[in-house]
Amino acid sequence: MTSSPSSETADLKRRYQWQCRRGASEVEVVLYAYLERFFDHDTAEQRATFGRLLECHDVDMLDWFTGHGEPEDPELREFVAGMLRRVAETN
């Protein structure tokens, strides 16, 4: 039996769905894939880091998601690498 996300997690997810809307479709694809497949089951820390990622500029995320750069912040860098790995494994 799969547990459903808490109402707080569901509310946060709905807010983040709006924040995933970006000018670059390549960025949207990755953000939405993570949000739909992993967000509900990740830890509160991982969800908070995803929230920090959503505060970043599209052009930076595009570079990170296409392997042309990486975040300077070590926690964000680790999260992005893991997120990309997880999203790629499930495609």
C-alpha atoms as a printed R data frame, in Angstrom:
   type eleno elety resid chain resno      x      y       z
1  ATOM     1    CA   MET     A     1  0.000  0.000   0.000
2  ATOM     2    CA   THR     A     2  1.369  3.404  -0.977
3  ATOM     3    CA   SER     A     3  0.982  6.211   1.487
4  ATOM     4    CA   SER     A     4 -0.354  9.488   0.203
5  ATOM     5    CA   PRO     A     5  1.601 12.690   0.744
6  ATOM     6    CA   SER     A     6  0.646 14.874   3.669
7  ATOM     7    CA   SER     A     7 -1.566 17.858   2.956
8  ATOM     8    CA   GLU     A     8  1.420 20.126   3.661
9  ATOM     9    CA   THR     A     9  3.512 18.265   1.067
10 ATOM    10    CA   ALA     A    10  0.615 18.348  -1.402
11 ATOM    11    CA   ASP     A    11  0.225 22.113  -0.926
12 ATOM    12    CA   LEU     A    12  3.945 22.658  -1.407
13 ATOM    13    CA   LYS     A    13  3.880 20.510  -4.532
14 ATOM    14    CA   ARG     A    14  1.021 22.557  -6.002
15 ATOM    15    CA   ARG     A    15  2.950 25.779  -5.346
16 ATOM    16    CA   TYR     A    16  6.086 24.318  -6.911
17 ATOM    17    CA   GLN     A    17  4.128 23.188  -9.992
18 ATOM    18    CA   TRP     A    18  3.526 26.856 -10.806
19 ATOM    19    CA   GLN     A    19  7.168 27.693 -10.149
20 ATOM    20    CA   CYS     A    20  8.276 24.944 -12.556
21 ATOM    21    CA   ARG     A    21  6.799 26.912 -15.452
22 ATOM    22    CA   ARG     A    22  9.826 28.293 -17.262
23 ATOM    23    CA   GLY     A    23 10.795 29.957 -20.490
24 ATOM    24    CA   ALA     A    24 13.035 27.054 -21.478
25 ATOM    25    CA   SER     A    25 11.121 23.843 -22.167
26 ATOM    26    CA   GLU     A    26 14.275 21.793 -21.503
27 ATOM    27    CA   VAL     A    27 14.294 23.112 -17.942
28 ATOM    28    CA   GLU     A    28 10.577 22.463 -17.494
29 ATOM    29    CA   VAL     A    29 10.918 18.844 -18.595
30 ATOM    30    CA   VAL     A    30 13.467 18.083 -15.880
31 ATOM    31    CA   LEU     A    31 11.695 20.038 -13.140
32 ATOM    32    CA   TYR     A    32  8.298 18.491 -13.829
33 ATOM    33    CA   ALA     A    33  9.787 14.988 -14.126
34 ATOM    34    CA   TYR     A    34 11.344 15.309 -10.680
35 ATOM    35    CA   LEU     A    35  8.218 16.866  -9.179
36 ATOM    36    CA   GLU     A    36  5.900 14.157 -10.506
37 ATOM    37    CA   ARG     A    37  8.098 11.106  -9.905
38 ATOM    38    CA   PHE     A    38 10.115 11.801  -6.766
39 ATOM    39    CA   PHE     A    39  8.933 14.827  -4.804
40 ATOM    40    CA   ASP     A    40  6.270 13.040  -2.733
41 ATOM    41    CA   HIS     A    41  8.714 10.384  -1.546
42 ATOM    42    CA   ASP     A    42 11.766 12.558  -0.899
43 ATOM    43    CA   THR     A    43 12.790 13.913   2.473
44 ATOM    44    CA   ALA     A    44 11.839 17.351   3.728
45 ATOM    45    CA   GLU     A    45 15.460 18.418   3.150
46 ATOM    46    CA   GLN     A    46 15.364 17.288  -0.466
47 ATOM    47    CA   ARG     A    47 12.058 19.084  -1.024
48 ATOM    48    CA   ALA     A    48 13.545 22.241   0.509
49 ATOM    49    CA   THR     A    49 16.574 21.992  -1.771
50 ATOM    50    CA   PHE     A    50 14.245 21.633  -4.749
51 ATOM    51    CA   GLY     A    51 12.588 24.852  -3.596
52 ATOM    52    CA   ARG     A    52 15.998 26.541  -3.576
53 ATOM    53    CA   LEU     A    53 16.624 25.239  -7.086
54 ATOM    54    CA   LEU     A    54 13.390 26.846  -8.266
55 ATOM    55    CA   GLU     A    55 14.778 30.216  -7.136
56 ATOM    56    CA   CYS     A    56 17.625 29.929  -9.655
57 ATOM    57    CA   HIS     A    57 17.648 31.529 -13.091
58 ATOM    58    CA   ASP     A    58 16.503 29.547 -16.110
59 ATOM    59    CA   VAL     A    59 19.770 30.090 -17.957
60 ATOM    60    CA   ASP     A    60 21.737 28.640 -15.029
61 ATOM    61    CA   MET     A    61 19.479 25.601 -14.765
62 ATOM    62    CA   LEU     A    62 19.705 25.052 -18.512
63 ATOM    63    CA   ASP     A    63 23.511 24.984 -18.226
64 ATOM    64    CA   TRP     A    64 23.372 22.591 -15.273
65 ATOM    65    CA   PHE     A    65 20.795 20.273 -16.823
66 ATOM    66    CA   THR     A    66 22.703 20.048 -20.118
67 ATOM    67    CA   GLY     A    67 26.082 19.434 -18.486
68 ATOM    68    CA   HIS     A    68 27.592 22.811 -19.392
69 ATOM    69    CA   GLY     A    69 28.062 23.865 -15.784
70 ATOM    70    CA   GLU     A    70 27.119 23.082 -12.230
71 ATOM    71    CA   PRO     A    71 25.919 25.032  -9.213
72 ATOM    72    CA   GLU     A    72 28.598 26.639  -7.058
73 ATOM    73    CA   ASP     A    73 26.714 25.716  -3.875
74 ATOM    74    CA   PRO     A    74 27.804 22.170  -2.888
75 ATOM    75    CA   GLU     A    75 24.373 21.132  -1.580
76 ATOM    76    CA   LEU     A    76 22.631 22.354  -4.710
77 ATOM    77    CA   ARG     A    77 25.314 20.776  -6.912
78 ATOM    78    CA   GLU     A    78 24.782 17.388  -5.233
79 ATOM    79    CA   PHE     A    79 20.999 17.703  -5.468
80 ATOM    80    CA   VAL     A    80 21.072 18.618  -9.177
81 ATOM    81    CA   ALA     A    81 23.412 15.725  -9.989
82 ATOM    82    CA   GLY     A    82 21.195 13.284  -8.106
83 ATOM    83    CA   MET     A    83 18.010 14.678  -9.590
84 ATOM    84    CA   LEU     A    84 19.370 14.397 -13.134
85 ATOM    85    CA   ARG     A    85 20.553 10.848 -12.492
86 ATOM    86    CA   ARG     A    86 17.176  9.799 -11.086
87 ATOM    87    CA   VAL     A    87 15.182 11.433 -13.870
88 ATOM    88    CA   ALA     A    88 17.409  9.843 -16.543
89 ATOM    89    CA   GLU     A    89 17.119  6.380 -14.973
90 ATOM    90    CA   THR     A    90 13.337  6.389 -15.160
91 ATOM    91    CA   ASN     A    91 13.026  7.510 -18.804
